[in-house]
Amino acid sequence: MNLRDFLAWAEREGLLITVSRSVDPNLEMARILHALDGRPVLFTNPDRPGWQVAGGVCSRREHFARALNTDLAGIVPRLIEALQHPVPPTRVEPAPCQEVVHYEPDLGMLPILKHLVGDGGPYVTAGVAVIRDPEYGRNASFHRLMQIGARTFTARIVEGRGTDTAWRKAVAAQRDLEVAICLGAPLHVLLAAAMSPAPGVDELAIAQALAPTPLARCLTVDLEVPAECEVVLEGRITRRLADEGPFIDLTETWDIVRPQPVVEIDCITHRRSPIYHALLPGGLEHKLLMGLPREPTLFQAVSEVADCRLVHITPGGMHWLHAVVQIVKHGADDGRRAVEAAFRGHGSLKHVVVVDEDIDPFDPNQVEWAIATRFQADRDLWVFPDQPSSSLDPSAKLVPGQKARSAKMGLDATIPWHDAGGRPLTAEERSGFRRVGYEPIDVADYLERRDG
Ligand SMILES: Cc1cc2nc3c(=O)[nH]c(=O)nc-3n(C[C@H](O)[C@H](O)[C@H](O)COP(=O)(O)O)c2cc1C
């Protein structure tokens, strides 16, 4: 589902908030997006002639369910299916994203937001970068871009992932890495680009498996991009470094300033009446787009060692650092194995709780109830010191240029298999841990009707 179709659907559903007053992308727009976090918003007059700005696009699971033509429970199975069976996309011409072409690009024409006074500069936050690795082929992923000139950015490129790996190969070969940055990409493309499949798996083929993703050949770089994007910035990730940041990231805390690669833009193409996608850093859209696409790989990893039913990368952990995993337990060790597998399935995970199938992983009260009634810290707690972890966690060991490191913790909050003496519990004893429910009743019959 492309951005325009999504906005039309949101308007029909009465979800869309339209702001027609003139709004400044310098600080003012971010404040409005923050105040309306969780709602799709369209700024029709962002004091950049001919442009509109959309935000809050990916701020609810329901939006993704609509984009994938499924319901909430169907999202993760669809992502798993696409991850397991990517489909090579085909090319179209002419392409909507190339209706207007600027061979003398000036980033000043785009409504790039400055979000906070303390930011290092205006930032592109919803850019999907398409590159080609000489060994692994095409890769698509997100990189925040701090504007430092009329045609230049510094890009935050996390060490060890697809873009970083390809860029280091280009540097070693003493050349720049060609890149095409897609703005206002279709929602299924955003989901696919946020997944982290094995090297060599093309995220745009995952996108095609989710929904039709026709591609366009770029004009100045040897790359292809989703033809229904709103804007494409064609250029190169150079060998030059410059400071990137300060900037708030997912955790809503300041990330550190680092020397990062400079990106030079050689050509800008876009649709007529283009819509710029402004993703609020630290907002719901940022968090959900980071975490939801990791639930498939987390589910798959746990399914290899236990009977996994549901996984949830939770909002309290910014949809990134915390997860709840629901299993049907068939053996004493299933909880511990699920904990270890969860950390394999999502490398940035910091804390995980494993629960039984009668506990809803989307309900934090039920999860806490399971910890309160089924968990013993001297039996069911697993701590893994000094693990590779997320650079977004301000409490992690952060050394520029090195992978962040943290202690990780898993809680097995499933019904115990043995008693304190090690004797296996009977099925009846284990059922004693389950919540006793009251028969549901329709109370309407018992309520006094005031209108006599
Ligand atoms: C909204 C959003 C912003 C992101 N920002 C960055 C970023 O600035 N730098 C980065 O390296 N990864 C960022 N990521 C994470 C990567 O895009 C993501 O991990 C991707 O899946 C990596 O793919 P790869 O393993 O195929 O390279 C962001 C993800 C999302 C959803």
The ligand as an SDF file (V2000), in Angstrom:
LIG
                    3D

 31 33  0  0  0  0  0  0  0  0999 V2000
   12.6350    4.1470   11.7970 C   0  0  0  0  0  0  0  0  0  0  0  0
   13.9780    3.4400   11.7980 C   0  0  0  0  0  0  0  0  0  0  0  0
   15.1410    4.1730   11.8970 C   0  0  0  0  0  0  0  0  0  0  0  0
   16.3760    3.5140   11.8560 C   0  0  0  0  0  0  0  0  0  0  0  0
   17.5220    4.2540   11.9000 N   0  0  0  0  0  0  0  0  0  0  0  0
   18.7170    3.6300   11.7120 C   0  0  0  0  0  0  0  0  0  0  0  0
   19.9150    4.4000   11.5960 C   0  0  0  0  0  0  0  0  0  0  0  0
   19.9040    5.6270   11.6650 O   0  0  0  0  0  0  0  0  0  0  0  0
   21.0770    3.7260   11.3620 N   0  0  0  0  0  0  0  0  0  0  0  0
   21.1140    2.3470   11.2490 C   0  0  0  0  0  0  0  0  0  0  0  0
   22.1800    1.8140   11.0000 O   0  0  0  0  0  0  0  0  0  0  0  0
   19.9990    1.5900   11.3980 N   0  0  0  0  0  0  0  0  0  0  0  0
   18.8140    2.2040   11.6130 C   0  0  0  0  0  0  0  0  0  0  0  0
   17.6720    1.4600   11.6910 N   0  0  0  0  0  0  0  0  0  0  0  0
   17.7790    0.0030   11.7430 C   0  0  0  0  0  0  0  0  0  0  0  0
   18.0320   -0.6330   10.3970 C   0  0  0  0  0  0  0  0  0  0  0  0
   17.4350   -0.0570    9.3430 O   0  0  0  0  0  0  0  0  0  0  0  0
   17.6050   -2.0450   10.5120 C   0  0  0  0  0  0  0  0  0  0  0  0
   18.2420   -2.6400   11.5320 O   0  0  0  0  0  0  0  0  0  0  0  0
   17.7930   -2.8370    9.2860 C   0  0  0  0  0  0  0  0  0  0  0  0
   16.9830   -3.8780    9.3930 O   0  0  0  0  0  0  0  0  0  0  0  0
   19.1940   -3.2990    9.0660 C   0  0  0  0  0  0  0  0  0  0  0  0
   19.1220   -4.0960    7.9500 O   0  0  0  0  0  0  0  0  0  0  0  0
   20.3310   -5.0050    7.4770 P   0  0  0  0  0  0  0  0  0  0  0  0
   20.6470   -5.8740    8.6070 O   0  0  0  0  0  0  0  0  0  0  0  0
   19.7420   -5.7420    6.2970 O   0  0  0  0  0  0  0  0  0  0  0  0
   21.3850   -4.0570    7.0900 O   0  0  0  0  0  0  0  0  0  0  0  0
   16.4260    2.0940   11.7530 C   0  0  0  0  0  0  0  0  0  0  0  0
   15.2520    1.3550   11.6540 C   0  0  0  0  0  0  0  0  0  0  0  0
   14.0420    2.0280   11.6790 C   0  0  0  0  0  0  0  0  0  0  0  0
   12.7810    1.2240   11.5650 C   0  0  0  0  0  0  0  0  0  0  0  0
  1  2  1  0
  2  3  1  0
  2 30  2  0
  3  4  2  0
  4  5  1  0
  4 28  1  0
  5  6  2  0
  6  7  1  0
  6 13  1  0
  7  8  2  0
  7  9  1  0
  9 10  1  0
 10 11  2  0
 10 12  1  0
 12 13  2  0
 13 14  1  0
 14 15  1  0
 14 28  1  0
 15 16  1  0
 16 17  1  0
 16 18  1  0
 18 19  1  0
 18 20  1  0
 20 21  1  0
 20 22  1  0
 22 23  1  0
 23 24  1  0
 24 25  2  0
 24 26  1  0
 24 27  1  0
 28 29  2  0
 29 30  1  0
 30 31  1  0
M  END
$$$$
